[in-house]
Amino acid sequence: MYEEDVIERLFCLSQKVDNFELLKGNFDLYKTKWTDFENELNNKPLVITDMLGKTWQEIDEYLQTLTAKPKLIIIDHLQEARSAFLKNQKEVIDEYLKKLRIMAIRDNISLVICSQINRASQDEKVGTEPQLHHLKNSGYIEEGADIIFLLHWPYHYAKNGDRNKFTLNVAKNRNGRTGWIDIRYKPENYFFYEEANQEKTKVDWTNEEA
């Protein structure tokens, strides 16, 4: 996404603004909220860019220019990784992840890397809840990650039923348990939240890694 798109989503999330109202050109209704949003971000150590990160070298070179290293880097999305030397996309992604992992350990940085899901399997229906083997160009993605969350929004495919129902699958957890958590999602605000009634939140702790 472009930088403006990310900022718009952050605005809707932070100020609970309906994104459809912005699409309709009703930004003037939210000028006060926009001022609050700007004040909230003022002096925050946040960098949003759509011009950096397609190669691991770009990220490493940028980190070397910083006196204070970031605590967190979010990359969206992994399949945009490129290499001047490698042609096979699986090899490109594997190298990209390995180099990023080395950098993260070196500079004590947490990494959140978003990946596409491969829905092209002919033996599975569109809308099937994603599994680890659905990770696009899967290889070192599964091997190198400490934690993998698989997200599933049934309403996106069915277009009926509970539009706020969302499933978070802790598919891999190197130092803990795995399982499914039912959470809620407000697409108009890009807002995820847990049920107020904890009895409605189902967690399957039976699937533990050795």
LONU-352082 format. One record per atom (N, C-alpha, C): residue in three letters; x, y negated, z. Coordinates in steps of 0.001 Angstrom, whole numbers, plus 500000, padded with zeros to 6 digits. Last residue first. Layout:
! residues N
ALAXYZ...
This chain:
! residues 210
ALA506215530008520889ALA507085530692521851ALA508200529783522297GLU503386527854520834GLU504620528347520222GLU505479529005521297GLU499983528671521341GLU501222528100521834GLU502398528709521091ASN496832528448521233ASN497828528662520209ASN499129527970520622THR495151527665523213THR495508529098523157THR496626529361522176TRP494053525235523557TRP495426525384524022TRP495890526835523927ASP491993523293521934ASP492339524713521916ASP493803524859522295VAL489674521038523085VAL491094521260522877VAL491361522764522965LYS487069518867522485LYS487480520264522532LYS488969520387522220THR485168516608524079THR486469516736523436THR486974518158523601LYS482968516535525594LYS482754516646524156LYS484057516789523391GLU483807516089528120GLU483296517422527841GLU483082517629526347GLN484417513395528287GLN485520514318528017GLN485046515732527702ASN482791510866526925ASN482483512072527691ASN483523513135527354ALA484011509243525108ALA483914508775526488ALA483623509939527422GLU486296510638522770GLU484946510605523316GLU484984510101524760GLU488916508455521587GLU488432509701522174GLU487009509527522666TYR489493506876518370TYR489286506854519812TYR488786508210520273PHE490672504818515755PHE490540506155516306PHE490368506054517821PHE489753502579513258PHE489931502750514690PHE489671504192515102TYR489217501098510971TYR490405501956511004TYR490767502319512443ASN486781499884510876ASN487827499188511635ASN489158499929511630GLU485260501565509363GLU485135500135509075GLU486195499305509800PRO485676504109510414PRO486375503733509187PRO486322502244508895LYS486234505193513430LYS485393504150512848LYS486086503633511590TYR486314508385514826TYR486939507468513875TYR485912506477513348ARG487195510610517497ARG486227509801516774ARG486959508774515908ILE488318514056517815ILE488345512644518166ILE487311511907517316ASP489109517187518913ASP488057516416518250ASP488112514986518740ILE492048518917518441ILE491401517921519280ILE490358517190518440TRP493698522051518496TRP492796521121517810TRP492146520184518813GLY497243522851519012GLY495800523058519100GLY495030521956518406THR500212523532520966THR499530523143519741THR498034523382519919ARG502531522385523511ARG501439523196523004ARG500890522657521689GLY506065521690523151GLY504797521757523863GLY503773522613523152ASN508233521057521587ASN508433521174523029ASN507132521261523811ARG507304521040518943ARG508535521763519276ARG508701522007520778ASN504464521588517585ASN504929520814518726ASN506139521538519287LYS502199521576514921LYS503535521953515406LYS503901521019516549ALA499584520806514766ALA499978522035514086ALA501364522511514495VAL497160519503516139VAL498569519508516530VAL499142520825516016ASN494739518040514324ASN495328519353514535ASN496806519184514889LEU491963516199514795LEU493415516095514848LEU493968517466515219THR489054515289513103THR489807516355513754THR491301516088513665PHE486115513349513547PHE487469513457513007PHE488207514529513792LYS483050511732513010LYS483731512945513474LYS485087513074512771ASN481659509661511956ASN482697509309512915ASN483460510523513447ARG479620510619510387ARG480717509902509707ARG481861509548510650ASP478016513546510470ASP478574512576511405ASP479781511888510773GLY476339513927507292GLY476657514353508645GLY477225513217509466ASN478053513312504142ASN476861513422504982ASN477283513917506360LYS480251513514502563LYS479432512307502431LYS478104512436503167ALA482201515505502416ALA480789515905502380ALA479856514732502124TYR484651514092502496TYR484367515046501423TYR482879515340501298HIS484560512400504640HIS485188511913503413HIS484856512797502223TYR483645513901506741TYR482692513026506055TYR483252512513504724PRO485952515180507804PRO484973515929506998PRO484037515043506185TRP489065514421508015TRP487840513645508144TRP486773514292507270HIS492003515403509606HIS490908515851508737HIS489648515052509058LEU495526515636509932LEU494299514878510129LEU493235515300509128LEU498033517138511730LEU497260517242510499LEU495891516605510750PHE501113516368513109PHE499675516186513242PHE499042516305511866ILE503974517822514314ILE503201517596513095ILE501724517500513459ILE507096517182515816ILE505649517277515993ILE504977517009514649ASP509610517454514666ASP509411517866516060ASP507923518073516346ALA510534518618511415ALA509695517791512281ALA509631518342513700GLY511949520477509875GLY512672519413510567GLY511853518613511553GLU510105522321508772GLU511244522784509567GLU511829521678510434GLU508256520840507311GLU507805521668508429GLU508954522039509347ILE510050519565505546ILE509021518810506262ILE508608519593507511TYR511565521335504150TYR512166520803505373TYR511174519955506161GLY508804522095502787GLY510096522749502922GLY510673522291504234SER506341520987500479SER506713521481501800SER508043522220501755ASN505113519357498618ASN506550519601498514ASN507111520106499840LYS502581518576500965LYS503068518480499585LYS504589518544499554LEU501186520895503120LEU502050519728503016LEU502718519690501658HIS499851523248503348HIS499300522276502417HIS500180521034502273HIS500901524751505342HIS501355525075503995HIS500777524140502944LEU499537523758507597LEU500938523388507374LEU501389523653505941GLN496240522772506432GLN497143523612507210GLN498582523214506865PRO493135520907506451PRO494519521153506020PRO495296522018507003GLU489919522156505821GLU490792521555506822GLU492247521898506509THR488694521564502550THR489131522524503558THR490063521836504551GLY488190519864500517GLY487606519528501806GLY487956520502502902VAL487882522210497958VAL488181520837498305VAL487482520497499614LYS488763525609498707LYS487782524600498347LYS488277523216498763GLU491341527601497265GLU490764526945498425GLU489850525816497979ASP492644528565495107ASP491922529555495900ASP491289528946497143GLN494077526567493955GLN492853526983493283GLN492017527947494121SER495521523812495469SER495396525275495519SER494055525715494950ALA495747521088495610ALA495618521680494287ALA495452523191494293ARG496196519449497710ARG494850520028497604ARG494663520812496308ASN498652518660499852ASN498468519266498536ASN497130519987498487ILE498798515577501475ILE498371516963501548ILE498135517477500137GLN501554513343502132GLN500355513753501420GLN500071515228501668SER502755512092505254SER502902512949504080SER501549513218503436CYS504566509775507219CYS503278510241506700CYS503484511008505402ILE506541509756510019ILE506578509875508558ILE505270510489508085VAL508010508086512506VAL506686508585512129VAL506642508576510608LEU510763508300514669LEU510299508273513282LEU508884508821513186SER512592506421517030SER511503507366516766SER511039507187515322ILE516083506142517450ILE514865505592516853ILE513841506712516694ASN518919506212518064ASN517871506404519081ASN516548505765518639ASP520812506219516117ASP520382504909516608ASP519249504990517635ARG521228509011515706ARG522360508088515891ARG521939506787516565ILE518665509952515254ILE519411510422516431ILE520547509454516741ALA518072508603512884ALA517211508420514047ALA517924508845515324MET520044509553511126MET520007508136511482MET519214507903512761ILE519276512259510982ILE520612511913511472ILE520637510454511938ARG516753511936509823ARG516876512554511158ARG518223512216511781LEU517399510912507341LEU516647510085508281LEU516765510629509698LYS518673513156506233LYS519435511932506465LYS518724511018507458LYS516510514949506116LYS517713515297506870LYS518531514051507200LEU514703513600504432LEU514349513881505818LEU515579514192506669TYR516206513523502016TYR515673512296502617TYR515390512510504106GLU516552516233501416GLU517714515393501721GLU517287514135502472ASP513834516934500992ASP514635517623502009ASP515841516773502413ILE513154515271498850ILE512486515093500142ILE513285515756501257VAL514860516333496852VAL514904514911497201VAL514326514684498595GLU514003518958496676GLU515358518699497152GLU515513517242497581LYS511440518466495643LYS511589519155496927LYS512970518897497512GLN512023517296493181GLN511404516497494230GLN511501517147495603ASN515005517423491419ASN513940518236491980ASN513345517525493199LYS517077515586491096LYS515898515500490231LYS514722516294490787LEU519531513569492708LEU518711514777492690LEU517459514561491841PHE520616510986492410PHE521386512162492009PHE520540513424491864ALA519089509004493382ALA519809508709492140ALA520513509942491590SER515812509669494579SER517252509898494669SER517897509610493319ARG512929508836496629ARG513633508942495357ARG515118509182495607ALA509715509181498123ALA511174509274498233ALA511798509502496866GLU507027509298498142GLU507613508212497361GLU509136508247497393GLN506205511195499935GLN506336511623498536GLN506849510516497605LEU505844509877502379LEU507072510618502135LEU507290510940500662HIS504436506580501997HIS504362507973502373HIS505577508698501855ASP505365505407505032ASP504166505872504342ASP504328505555502846ILE507042505423508050ILE507215505511506599ILE505963506124505984ILE507992503579510803ILE506889504316510189ILE507061504263508681ILE510198503534513477ILE510069503311512039ILE508936504192511530LEU510960502097516622LEU510089502966515817LEU510134502548514359LYS512719500382517730LYS512380501563518508LYS511617502579517679PRO515419498940515763PRO513999499128516095PRO513804500374516944LYS518415497479517120LYS517754498491516302LYS516288498622516707ALA519821494353516942ALA519009495231517792ALA518240496197516900THR521143493545514621THR521854493565515899THR521150494486516884LEU521053494909511379LEU520325494502512575LEU521205494584513817THR522326495980509235THR522292494517509296THR521661494007510593GLN521921498687509390GLN523262498194509697GLN523315496672509789LEU519326498979508467LEU519589499148509892LEU520951498581510287TYR519769498714505721TYR519012497689506433TYR519274497769507944GLU521143501066505175GLU521811499784504942GLU521095498654505681ASP519138502938505781ASP520386502923506541ASP521101501585506395ILE517195502362503835ILE516869502234505258ILE518147502115506089GLU518615502905501494GLU518016501593501712GLU517745501350503194GLN519262505629501782GLN520339504638501812GLN519794503236502072TRP516916506956501407TRP517411506880502783TRP518522505849502894THR514601505241499267THR515793506072499450THR516266505927500896LYS512372503762499744LYS512246504850498774LYS513479505760498777GLY512661501597501478GLY512431502928502026GLY512283504055501033LEU511038498576500649LEU512162499236501299LEU511770500650501716MET508891497111499929MET510042497043499036MET511244497815499575ASP506843496636501546ASP506597497661500532ASP507765497739499551THR506995496045505072THR507495495826503721THR507108496968502799ILE506945494528508154ILE506136495312507221ILE506633495010505811VAL508240494424511362VAL508549494185509951VAL507688495113509107LEU508117493008514558LEU507448493871513578LEU507823493449512163PRO508349492009517405PRO509418492505516535PRO508875493514515514LYS506284489153517870LYS506393490615517948LYS507486491085516980ASN505900486449517597ASN507127486888518273ASN507211488401518486ASN502502486987517193ASN503562485997517310ASN504709486529518170LEU500352488617517193LEU501555489109516521LEU502746488179516689GLU498478487073518530GLU498834488382519075GLU500140488895518487ASN498204484932516827ASN498803484713518145ASN499257486024518778GLU496921486227514708GLU498242485619514500GLU498950485393515835PHE494521486898516021PHE495393487946515491PHE496810487417515280ASP493425484409516523ASP493745485289517652ASP494727486375517220THR493048483630513872THR493957482873514722THR494377483700515928TRP491129485518513156TRP492422485531512473TRP493462484761513287LYS488992484750514743LYS489621486040515001LYS490997486120514342THR488465482343513431THR488862482327514837THR489563483629515210LYS487727483264510894LYS488924482431511039LYS489409482379512488TYR485640484817509970TYR486529485394510970TYR487802484566511176LEU484231483782507920LEU483476484073509139LEU484389484490510290ASP485969483697505805ASP485734482449506534ASP484977482673507843PHE485786486199504574PHE486885485947505511PHE486635484703506369ASN484019487451502837ASN483504486715503988ASN484578486423505030GLY484353489065500596GLY484811487679500547GLY484358486827501709LYS483840491699500720LYS482773490869500154LYS483154489387500117LEU486009492612502093LEU485913492952500676LEU484856492114499964LEU485287491734504629LEU486423491095503962LEU486394491370502469GLU483201493485505116GLU482930492045505111GLU484068491287504433PHE484498495892505217PHE483631495636504066PHE483273494155503968ASN485800495942507672ASN486595495726506467ASN485748495415505245ASP484756494288510477ASP484288495224509462ASP485033494942508156VAL487042493941513151VAL486348493305512025VAL485965494365511002LYS488545494236515523LYS487289494967515309LYS486408494283514254GLN491045493191515732GLN489943492289516048GLN488570492923515838SER492728495374515082SER492975494583516276SER491753493783516709LEU491619496361512654LEU491788497218513823LEU491873496397515100CYS491735494155510949CYS490445494809511202CYS490504495665512463PHE494535493717511024PHE493599492680511453PHE492254493295511813LEU495519496050509887LEU495882495731511268LEU494923494692511848ARG494465495697507319ARG494018496816508147ARG494343496590509621GLU495909493451506481GLU494446493402506549GLU493903494519507436ILE498501494490506504ILE498151493417507440ILE496639493306507593VAL498262496316504393VAL498583496801505737VAL498191495758506777ASP497753494571502257ASP496776495612502606ASP497005496121504028GLU500082493050502127GLU498817492395502464GLU497751493399502894GLU501950494948501254GLU502067494379502599GLU500749493757503050TYR500311497649499489TYR501013496381499541TYR501016495858500980MET500834501188500000MET500000500000500000MET500882498744500000
